[in-house]
Amino acid sequence: MTTPPRWLRPTRPGQPPRLEYGADYNPEQWPREVWDEDVRAMRAAGVTVVSLAIFSWALLEPEEGAYDFGWLDEVMDLLHAGGIAVDLATATASPPPWLTARHPEILPVDRHGRTVWPGGRQHWRPTSPVFREHALRLVRRMAGRYATHPALAAWHVSNELGCHNAYDYSADAAAAFRAWLQRRYGDLAALNAAWGTAFWSQHYSGWSQVLPPRMAATHPNPTQQLDFKRFSSDALKDHLRAERDVLRELTPDVPVTTNFMVMGGTKAMDYADWAAEVDFVANDHYVQRTARPLDELSFSANLTGNLAGGRPWFLMEHSTSAVNWQPINVPKRPGDLERHSLTHVAHGADAVCFFQWRQSRAGAEKYHSAMVPHAGEDSTVFRDVTALGETLRRLAAVAGRDRTRARVAVLFDWTSWWAVEQDSHPTDRLRYREEALDWYSALLDLGVRADVLPVGADFADYDLVVAPVLHVVPAGLRQRLEAYVAGGGHLVTTYFSGIVDEHDHVWLGGYPGALRELLGIRIEEFAPLPDGDRATLDNGTAGTLWTDRIEVTGEGVEVLARYGDGRPAITRREHAGGSAAYVSTRLGPDGLAPLLGELLGRSGVESELPPELRGRVELAVRGEFRFLINRTDEPVGLAGLPGEPLHGPLDRLGPRGVTVLRAPE
């Protein structure tokens, strides 16, 4: 069951639209006298919403069936009196010690058969009926208690579902996996066909023989691995739905969400499949030390906005400065806190929140930054978050505006991500998200807006669609891509695309399999590159990671670039107003930019930015509001741009600065 998108329930009569602002709030870590100071400081910083009770189960239910809500009642009342709304967590993210001591069968098991013990967080099996029973009992008690509390603006199911327990190989998981497979395939004959069990004598004659892909003597069955990834995402989604359904039963007027983790290498959860299960999309994002961290932030925010269908979403967590879990945790530079926050807003976030409000004195995250650092309110961080609160207040007119669709789409597919990074492939160096990010970065370098679009979304009206490493192409997706090109659309895809169907079975007849006829090319054998090798192209660029030995087989195929031995490297085939192009190597953002420039020109797509801003400034659009984000550490002149400035200067964008303009009527 799904419902139309909603937003936070207003906690004050006549509350006007606004950009929400706040953090995770953990008052249980602090003495009672700190709470009043927290509310005062929150008001000073412009905080409007906090996420509460996320890791509070052990205090709310200190012994089985014995509840203590007194402290939470008091915090809820204090926050409401201070004009601060609450995104109330169900507190089920981490079970209390009494539960795991009494029921160790709820603990996850890794692929080696080792128990994952308490002491961290998320030490529970998504498929455990015992855990589910206890968790839903707590959810029911909380929903009944706080259903009518005036501070309650939304429900927050669990927390970062699957962050640490996505893959469980326990007996509970095995039983649930079999049931999932029976629903998917119906009978063992269909399962054996889908898994190709004639290979290595893996044919199953009874359902009890089917297991998760636990540690084996050699590589487990690849389709078994892929289905287990699908199942594991579904098992977590099922828990989300179980808690959500209790909340909807008891508090139908309160929206329900959970925080996704669209960022970096977090890939176990198919968020495109989850998005319809929540009343509004929420996301956690942390900048990591990569080659292009700001582009990755933009890519993730963009994808989150499109998971939300272009509608507003909630940035549940990001950091004010350094985190604590990277090898080296570097603080943010001046301007980064605002630039990072407003980049999320530019891509549709109507709430900007941090982990956390007050920096912990103890525990594993005591060195993770917060809105109130260890240094207290007399600190640069607190002054910066207070300034951001004022900025968000001035940008209140942006609230509720949908993202404005671009003319270019970059398709993103969780199933291909899972499949291409499994074992026993031509190379183990391929990283799906990095290739997708390369294309997005190249578009930013050209000053061209693009939407990062889940592959299941409608892409028919885009002028140019980029499908990097679209490895898994079922028949239905092949037909959609063919119809897009036949309708005048321009498609570009890459190496290792179109290779397998939904069962991870190779499309026969030569690569790129399902896309071979559309592209008009045929490849007999992959030619991945060893580490350090480069393949020089005659257009002046060089590829890494992969090459293909392409044979042109279709009419109307143009070779846009060749390798040094004369073989085609990049091809493009015309199709009655549309086209389909293929790139057979990894070119990186710099190598892709000239190619994209040519493909964009043939697609009729131009940058909306003046030439002097292209590459230096990212443009994002929400309705009549244009966000200009300085991608550089140098000032950028903006003279001559039309529009009323809501934030930032109109003539000169400072290093790491952001200007927001309202388009003239």
N, C-alpha and C positions, 0 to 999 in steps of 0.2 A: 504494500500500500504506500502510495506517495501522496503528498499534498503540494499545492502551489507554494512557491517560495514566500517566506515571511521574513520579518525582521524583528529586532528586539521589541518586547512588549513595553510600551511607555509606562514609566513608573511615576509620572507626574501628570495631572490633568492638563490638557492643552500643550503638551511638550512638543516644541517645534522640531523639525528635522535637524540633525546635527551629525558631525563626525564624532563618533565615540572615542574615548581615550582612557587608557588605564593599564592594568597589569594583573597578573596572578597575585593574589593576596593570601598570605599564610600567617594570620594572626596567632594561630596555635603555637608558633615558634617563639612567641614573645610574651612577656608578662602583661597583665591586664592594663597597667598604667601606660603602656606604649600605644594602646589602641586609639585613645582619644587624640594623641599626637599624630597618629597615622591619618585619621580622618581630617584633621586640620591641615596637614601637609598635602593631602590629596586635593583638597579644595584649592589650596594655593597653587598647585601644579596644573589645575584644570582637569583633573581626573573626573570622568563621568561614569565609568563602569569598572568593576573588578570581577575576576574569576575566583571563586571561593570554594574551599573545602575539597580541593582536588586530591590531596593525599591525607585525608582525615579519618579514614575508616577506623583505625585503631583507637581514636579518641571518641568517635561517635558511638562505637559499639565496643567498649573495652573488654567485654566478655560476651559470649554468645547470648543473644536475646536481651542483653542489658544495655539500654541506650542512654546516652548522655548528650542531649541537644542544648543544654542550658547555655553553654559558651557560644554556640553558633547562633542561637536566638539573639543573644546580646549583640554579637557582631552585626547580624542582619539589621537589627534595630538601629544601631549606631550609624551604619552606612546609609540607611534610608533617611535618618534625621539629617545627615550631611549632604543629602541630594545625590547620592552615588548609587547607581543601579548594580544589581548582582547577576552575573552569569554563574548560576549555582551548579557545581559539579555533583555528580552522583556518588563521588568518593570511592568508587570501586576499582580505581586504577591499580592499587596494590593491596592485597589482602593482609589483615593484621596477623601478628604472630600466633595468637590463639587458634586461628583458623588453619594455618599450615601445620601447626603442631598436632592438632586433632585430626586433620585430613591431609596428610602428606600426598595423597593421591591427586590433589589439585595441582601439584608442581609440574612444570614442563619437563620434557625429556629431550635431550639433543639427539642428533643423528647417530652418535656413538653409543646411545643408550645410557648416558649419564644424566642424573637428576640435576636440574637447575634449582639451587637451594635459595632460601630467603636470605636477605641481607642487602639486596639492592631494591629493585622495584619491578613491577609487572611479573611477579613470579606466580603465574597462573596459566592453566591450559584454556584456550578459547573454547574447547569442546568438552570441558569437564562439567557434567551435570551437577556435581556437588558444588563447584564454584558458582555455577549459574544460579542455583537455588539460593545460596547465601547472598549473592550480589543483588538479585531481584528483590529479596526480602528487604534489604537495606534501601533500595531505590523506592520501594513502595512506602516505607516508613517516611522517607524524606519528602516524597511527593505529597503524601497526606498531610505532613506537618507544615510545609511551606507553600502549599498551593495558592493560598490567598495572601501571602505576605506581600506588602506593597513594594518591597525592594526587588522582588524576583522579576527579572527581565528575560531570562532564557535558562534552559537546562543544558548542561555540558556533560555529555555521556562519557564516563571514564576519563581517559586522558591519553592522547597520542597512541591510540590503539595500534598494537603491532610493533611499537618501537623496539621492544626487547623480546617479545614472545610471538613473533609472527609464525615461526616454524616450530611446531611441536610434533615429536615422533612417538608419543606415548601410546598406550593401549587405547585410551579414549580417542585419540586422534586417528588411530588405525580403524576403529569401528566407525567413526564419523566419515572417514575418507571412503570406506566401502559403501556406506549409504549414499554419499554424494555421487560416487561413480555409478551406482545402480540407477539413480535418478537421471544421470547424464546419458548413460548408454543403454539402459534397459535390461540387457542380458550380457552374459559373459562372451558370447560370440562377437557382439559389437565391441566390447572392451578389447578382446584379443586382436580384432582387426585394427582398432584405433591405435593400440600400443605396439603393433607389429611384433607380437610375441613369438612368431615363428623364429625370430632371431634369438640365438643363444638359448634355445630350449626353454623359453619363458612362458609357454602356453599354460593358461590357468584353466583348471577343471572344477574349481569351487571358489566361491567368494571369500571364504576364510583364508585362502592362500594369498590374497592380495594385501600388500603392506605399503606403508609410506616408503619413500626412497631412503631408507636408513643406510648407514655405512655398509658398503658392499666390497667384495674383493676387487672390483674394478668399477667402471662407470655404470651407474644405474641407468635403466631404460630412459631415454630422453623424453618420450611422451609421458611416462610415469612422472618424471620430474616436473614437466610443464603442467600436467594436471594437478600435481600436488601444490604447485604455486597458485593455480586457480582456486583450488579447494581452500588453501590457507587464507587467501584473501576473503573468500566467501564465509569461512568460519568466523573471522573477526567481524565481518559485516553482519552476520547472523546475531552475534552478541550485541552489536550496536542496535540492531532492530529490536531485540528482546527488551533492552532497557528503554528504548524509545517508545515501544508500544505501551509499557506500563505508565510512562510519563504522559503519553497522549490520552490514555484512559482516565487518569486522575486529574490532569491539568491540561485540558484540550486547548485552552487559550494561551498557553505558554509555549513559544517555539523551542525546538530541540535541535541541537547541533553536536558535533564533536570536532576536535581539532585534527585536521589532516596534517601531513608533513611533506608538502610538495617542495622539495629542496634536495640538492646534491644527489647522493647515491641512494636515497631512501626509495625503494622500489617494490617492496613486498605487497603493498596494498594497491589494488586497482581503483584509484580514486574516481576515474571516469565512471566506474560501475557503482561506486558508493554515493555519488553526488545527489542522486534522486532520493536518497534515504533520509536526508536531513532537511530541516526547514530553511536553513541558510547555510552556505558553505563557510567554514572557518579553516584557517591555515596557520601553521607555525613555520617560520623561516629563519634560518641563521646563516649569515654570510661566512663562507669558508675561504681559506687561503688557497685560491686557485689562480690560474693565469688571468681570468677575466671575472673577478668576483661580482662586479656591479652588473655585468651582462647576465650572469647566472641569477642574480636577484630579480632582474627585470623579466627574464625568461620564466622563472617560477611564479612571480606575481601575475604575469600574463596568462600562463596556463591555469592558475587558480581562478582568475577572472573568467576564463572560458569554461572551466568546470562548473562555474556558477551560471553558465549560460549568458554571460555578459552582465548579469545583475550584481548589485553590491554584495560584498562578502566581508568577513570579519578576520582581520589579522590578529590571531589570538596570542601569539608570542613572537617576539624577536628580541634582540639585546640592545641595551643602551650603550654598551661598550664591549669589553672582552668577554668571551665565554670561558668555560673551564675544562672543556673536553677535547680540544684540539692539541696536537703535540706542543705547539707554542701559541699562547693566547695573547694576541697583540691588541691593545686598546684601539678604539676607533679614533680617527683623526678629526680635527675640527671640521664641522660641516657634515660629517658622515651620518650622524644620528638623524638629522633632518632629511638629508638626501635619501637615505634608505627608507625612512618612514613615508615620505611623500612619493617615492617610486611605487610603493604598494598602493597608496591612495590613487595615483595616476592610473593604475590598472584595475581599479574598481573597489578597493577596500574602503568601507565606510566606518571601520573601527581600527584603531591603531593601538595595540597593547604590547606590553613587554613581559618577559620573565625577568624579574618579578618586581613587586613594589619595594620591599626592603631587603637588602642584601643579608643573607643568612649569616649567623655567627658560627654555626656548626653544621656538619653534614657535608655530603659529597659536592654540593654546589655552593659552598661558602665563598669561593673565588669567582663565581659567575656574577657579572655586573647586574645592577638593578637600578630602579629609578632613584631610590635613596641608597647611596653606597655606604660602605663602612665609615667613610669620612663624614657622613651626615649631610644635612641640607646646605651647609656652607661648603659647597663643592661645585666644580665645573659641571659634572654630570647632572646634578639636580637643577642647576640654573639652565642647562640645555633642555632638560625635559620640561621645565616650566615654560620656556620660550616656545617649545613645540606645542604645548597645550594651547597657548595663545594663538599660534599659527592655525591650528586645527579649528579653533573657535571662529577665526576670521574666514576660514574656508567652508563654513557651514552650508553655503549655497550649493556646494558640490554634492552634498549628501543626497542619496537617492538616484543620482544620475547613472544610467547604464554606460558601459564601455561602448565606444563608437567603433564599429567594425572596420577593419583595415581591408585593403584589396589583396593582400598576400597572406597566405596561411602556411604555417609549418605544422605538419601533422605529427602527433605524438601517440604512440601505441604501447601500452604496458605489456601486452602479450609479446610483441616483438622484442621489447627490452628484456623480458625474462628469457626468451628463447635464444637470442643471439649470444648471450653471455653464459650459456651452459657449456659443459665440457665437450670434447671430441669434435671440435669445429676446425676449420682451416687455420684459425689463429685464436689464441686466447687473449690477444691484446685489444680486441675490439671493445669499445665502450659506447653503447648506444646513445646515452644522453649527451656525451661529449660531441658526437657528430651532429646531433640535433642542435646543440648550443652553437657549434661552429657556424651553421647556416644562419641562425638568429643573430649572432654577433656580426656576421658579414652584412646582413640587412641593416643593422644599426649603424655599421660603418658607412653605409651608403645613404643613411638618413631616411630609410624606408620603414614605415610602420608595418608590423606583421602581427597576426594573431597566432598564438600557440594553441592548436586546436586538437582536442581528443579525436582520434581517428573515426570514432563512431558519430561525430557531429556532422552536420550538413555543411559540405564545402562547395556546393554546386555554384554558388554565386561569386566565388573568389576568382580574380583574374589569373593569379599564379598560385599554385599549390606545390609546396616542397614536401616530399615524403622521404626523409633520410632513413636508410637502413630499415625499410618497411619489409622486414624479413618474412613475417607471417601474413599471407594473403589468402584468406578463404575465397571461395568462388563469389560470394556476395560482394566482397570488397573489390575484387577484380572487376566485377560488372559496374560498380559505382565509379571506379577510376576510369573505365572505358567510356561510360556515359558522360563523365565530366569532360574528357577530352573531345568526345564527339560533339558536345554542346558548345565547343569553342574555348574551353579552359586550357590552360597551359600547365602541364605537370612536369616536375623534375624529381627524379629519384636517384638512388645511389647504389653502389656496390652492396652485395648480399641482400638485395631486396627481391621480393616475389619468389623466394626460393621454396618455401614450404606452405602447406595448408594448415588448417586449424589443429590437425593432429600431429604436426611436425613431420609430415610425410613430404618428401621432395616432389615437386611438380616435374614430371619427366619430360624428356625431349630437349634438354639443354637449358641453361640458365639465361636470363633471370625468370625462368619458370612461368608463373602466372602472368608476368608482364612482358613476356618475350614478344608476342605478336604486336602488342601495343607499341613497344619501343622499336620493333623492326630489327632486332639484333639477336645474336645467339652466342653463348659462351660455353665451351666444352669443359673447361677446367679452371678453377680459381687459381690465382697466383698472388697470395699474400706475401708481403715483404718482411724480411728479417729485420730485427731491431737495427736502427741506424741507416738502413738502406733508403734511398730516395729514387723516385722515378721522375725523370725530367720530361716535361711536356713542351711541345713546340710553341705554346703561347707564352712561354717565359715563366710558368709556374712549375712547381715540383710536388709530387704526391708522396705520401708515406702510408704505411700500414697495409695497403692492399693495391693490387692491380688486377685487371681482367684481360684475357685474350679475346677481344671482341671480333666477331664476324658480322658484317652488315648483311642482313637477309631481306629486309623490307624495302619497298619503294619509298622514295622521298626522304630517305635518311641522310642527314647532313652530318659530316664529321667536323665538330667544332675545335677539337684539339687531338693531337696524336702524341704517342710516346716516341722516344728517340729511335726505336726500330721501325717506325712507320705505322704501327698498329693504332687503331682508333682508341682514344682515351675518353673522349666526351662526345656524345652523339645527340642529335635532335631530329625528331621525325614530325613532319607536318601532318595534320589531320583535319582537313575541312574547316579551317579557321582556328583549330586548337593545335596543340603540339605535345609531344612527350619526349623529355630529354633524360639522358643517363650519364652519371658521373661515376667512373670506375675506380677512383682512388680518393684518399683523404687529402684534401687540399688545405684545410685549415681556413680560418676567417680571411687571412690576407690573400690566399690563393683563390678563394671563392668569390671575392669581391668583383674582380673584372668579369668573371663568368656570369655572375648574377646581374651585373650591369647590363650585359648583352641580353640576357633572358628577360629581364624586366622591360628593357626597351622594346623587345619584340612582343611583349604582353601588353604594352601600352601603359605601364605603371611608372610613375615618376615620384620623386620625393616631394613631400609637402613643405620641406624646409628650404630656405634660401641656400645657394651653393656653399656659402662661407660657414654655415652651421652644420652641414652634413658630416656625420662622423663624430663631431665634437659634442653634439647635443642630441639627446633622445627626445622624441616627441611622442606623447601619449594624449589621447583625446577622450573625454567623457562629456557627451552632449556638447554644450557650447563652451566647455572649459578645456583649455590647451595647457598641458604641463610640459615645460621645457626644462630638461634635466641635464646639467653639465656633466658629461662623462669624463672630464679631464680635471687636472689639478691646476689649470690655468684659467684666467678670466676669458670670457667670450662676449663679444659685442652683440647686442640685440637690436640695435637702432633700426627703426623702420618697420618692426613687426606690429601689425594691427592688434588692437584689443585693449581691454581695461585690465590693468594689473590688480589681481586680488592678493597676490603674495610675491615678494621679490621685486627687483628693479625691472624697468622696461628697457633700459638702455644698455645695461652691462650685467652679465651673469657671472657672479664670482666663482672662484674655484670650488668645485663640488656643490655648487648652488642650484637652486630650483626657483623658477618663476612660473606662476600660474596666471593665465590670461583668460578673461571672458571675451569670447568673440563678439565683435561689433554687430549690432542688429542691422 
